[in-house]
């Protein structure tokens, strides 16, 4: 099977690259849009109890829906099949980790730090922009990292509604009962998830203030 996989990889290298690019689109757009929506909502939720209750509840409910069911729900909602409903479903699935980490990151800023910033004459916006967000940024990046890894795996199911990506190989392989075709989609997806996790993990550590870093063991 290993030899069959590598032979197929060489034969269909161009298709794999195209599917990988397609898969990156399925990941990058939902994560980017979810970040633009969830980070401001997470910040507002730290300031307003009702906003916190509503957005956290809605995001948590969306996260409990099985990924395949969420993708399938896009069809009766009028979005049909293809890339558009897949992007919408993956966007919804990305919200909770980013929203939760933004909320926890901002809430986790020490009260004495906030009081010191206020004592220096900072407005609430200045305190948020210059103090709270920089301290919370590693936690927020951690949420984006979690969401990205989840979406990379979930995006393979987008092929079931015509969304494209690496899942096309997996679905075709399952239909034809061909392990090499399944691996042609599964292995690049797994490697992509590991690569994204490694990059964002490094960024998370880089943005963590020195005083909060855990010393490495030699």
C-alpha positions in Angstrom: 0.0 0.0 0.0 2.9 2.4 0.8 4.4 1.9 -2.7 1.0 2.3 -4.3 0.5 5.6 -2.3 3.8 7.1 -3.4 3.3 6.0 -7.0 -0.1 7.7 -7.0 1.3 10.8 -5.4 3.9 11.1 -8.2 1.2 10.6 -10.8 -1.3 13.1 -9.4 1.1 15.6 -7.8 -0.5 18.5 -9.6 -3.9 17.5 -8.4 -2.7 17.3 -4.8 -1.1 20.7 -5.0 -4.3 22.2 -6.4 -6.4 20.4 -3.7 -4.1 21.6 -1.0 -4.5 25.2 -2.2 -8.2 24.7 -2.3 -8.1 23.4 1.2 -6.1 26.4 2.4 -8.8 28.7 1.1 -11.4 26.6 3.0 -9.3 27.2 6.1 -8.0 30.7 5.7 -11.2 32.5 4.9 -13.3 31.1 7.7 -10.5 31.6 10.3 -9.9 35.2 9.1 -13.6 36.1 9.1 -14.1 34.4 12.5 -11.2 36.3 14.0 -12.7 39.6 12.7 -16.0 38.7 14.3 -15.1 36.8 17.4 -12.3 39.0 18.8 -14.4 42.2 19.0 -17.4 40.2 20.3 -15.1 38.6 23.0 -13.9 42.0 24.0 -17.4 43.4 24.2 -18.5 40.3 26.2 -15.9 41.2 28.9 -17.7 44.6 29.3 -21.3 43.4 29.1 -22.8 40.5 31.0 -25.8 40.1 28.6 -23.5 40.1 25.5 -21.4 37.5 27.2 -24.4 35.3 27.9 -25.8 35.5 24.4 -22.7 35.1 22.3 -21.1 32.4 24.4 -24.4 30.4 24.4 -24.9 30.7 20.6 -21.2 29.9 19.9 -21.3 26.9 22.3 -24.5 25.6 20.7 -22.9 25.8 17.2 -19.9 23.9 18.5 -22.0 21.0 19.8 -23.6 20.4 16.3 -21.7 17.6 14.6 -19.5 19.0 11.8 -21.2 16.9 9.1 -24.6 17.9 10.3 -23.7 21.6 10.2 -22.5 21.2 6.7 -25.7 19.4 5.7 -27.8 22.1 7.3 -26.4 24.7 4.8 -28.4 23.0 2.0 -32.0 23.5 3.4 -31.0 27.0 4.6 -30.8 27.9 0.9 -27.0 28.0 0.4 -27.1 24.9 -1.8 -23.9 22.9 -2.3 -20.4 23.9 -3.2 -17.7 26.2 -1.6 -20.0 28.9 -0.3 -22.0 26.8 2.2 -18.8 25.0 3.2 -17.2 28.4 4.0 -20.2 29.5 6.0 -20.3 26.3 8.0 -16.6 26.4 8.7 -16.8 30.0 9.8 -19.5 29.1 12.3 -17.4 26.2 13.6 -14.4 28.5 14.1 -16.1 31.1 16.3 -16.1 29.5 19.7 -12.4 28.8 20.3 -11.5 32.3 19.2 -14.3 34.0 21.1 -13.7 32.0 24.3 -9.9 32.6 24.3 -10.4 36.3 23.6 -12.8 36.6 26.5 -10.6 34.6 28.9 -7.5 36.5 27.7 -9.0 39.9 28.4 -10.6 38.8 31.6 -7.3 37.3 32.7 -5.4 40.6 32.8 -4.5 41.4 36.4 -6.7 44.0 38.0 -3.7 45.8 39.4 -2.4 46.3 35.9 -5.7 47.8 34.8 -5.8 50.1 37.8 -2.2 51.2 37.1 -3.1 52.0 33.5 -6.2 54.0 34.6 -4.1 55.8 37.2 -1.8 56.9 34.4 -4.7 58.7 32.8 -5.5 56.2 30.1 -9.0 56.1 28.7 -10.8 52.7 28.5 -9.9 52.4 24.8 -6.3 53.3 25.4 -6.1 50.8 28.3 -7.6 48.1 26.0 -5.4 48.8 23.0 -2.1 49.5 24.9 -2.4 47.2 27.9 -5.1 44.5 27.9 -4.8 43.3 24.2 -1.0 43.0 24.2 -1.2 40.9 27.4 -4.1 38.8 26.1 -2.7 38.4 22.6 -0.9 35.0 23.2 -4.2 33.6 24.6 -6.1 34.9 21.6 -3.5 33.4 19.2 -4.0 30.1 21.1 -7.7 30.3 20.3 -7.0 30.9 16.6 -4.5 28.0 16.7 -7.2 25.7 18.1 -9.8 26.8 15.6 -7.4 26.4 12.6 -6.5 22.8 13.5 -10.2 22.0 14.0 -11.2 23.6 10.7 -8.4 21.8 8.7 -9.8 18.5 9.8 -13.4 19.5 9.4 -12.8 21.0 5.9 -12.1 17.5 4.6 -15.8 16.8 5.1 -16.7 19.8 2.8 -16.1 17.6 -0.2 -19.4 15.8 0.7 -21.3 19.0 -0.2 -19.1 19.8 -3.2 -16.7 22.2 -1.3 -13.5 20.7 -2.8 -10.2 20.5 -1.0 -8.3 17.4 0.1 -11.5 15.8 1.1 -12.2 15.0 -2.5 -9.5 12.4 -2.5 -10.8 10.9 0.7 -14.5 10.7 -0.5 -13.4 9.2 -3.8 -11.2 6.7 -2.1 -14.0 5.6 0.2 -16.3 5.2 -2.8 -13.8 3.2 -4.7 -12.4 1.3 -1.7 -8.9 2.5 -2.4 -6.6 3.1 0.5 -4.0 5.0 -1.5 -6.6 7.6 -2.6 -7.8 8.0 1.0 -4.2 8.6 2.1 -3.7 11.0 -0.8 -6.1 13.3 1.0 -5.6 12.3 4.6 -1.8 12.6 4.8 -1.5 16.1 3.3 -4.4 17.3 5.6 -2.6 15.9 8.7 0.7 17.4 7.7 -1.0 20.8 7.1 -2.6 20.6 10.5 0.7 19.9 12.1 2.4 22.7 10.2 -0.2 25.3 11.1 -0.2 24.2 14.7 3.6 24.4 14.9 3.7 27.9 13.3 0.9 29.3 15.5 2.4 27.7 18.6 5.7 29.4 17.8 3.9 32.7 17.4 2.0 32.2 20.6 5.2 31.6 22.5 6.9 34.6 20.8 4.1 36.9 21.9 4.0 35.7 25.5 5.6 38.3 27.8 8.9 37.1 29.2 7.6 37.1 32.8 4.8 34.7 31.8 6.9 32.2 29.9 7.5 28.8 31.4 11.2 28.1 31.6 12.3 25.3 29.2 13.9 22.3 30.8 17.4 21.4 29.7 
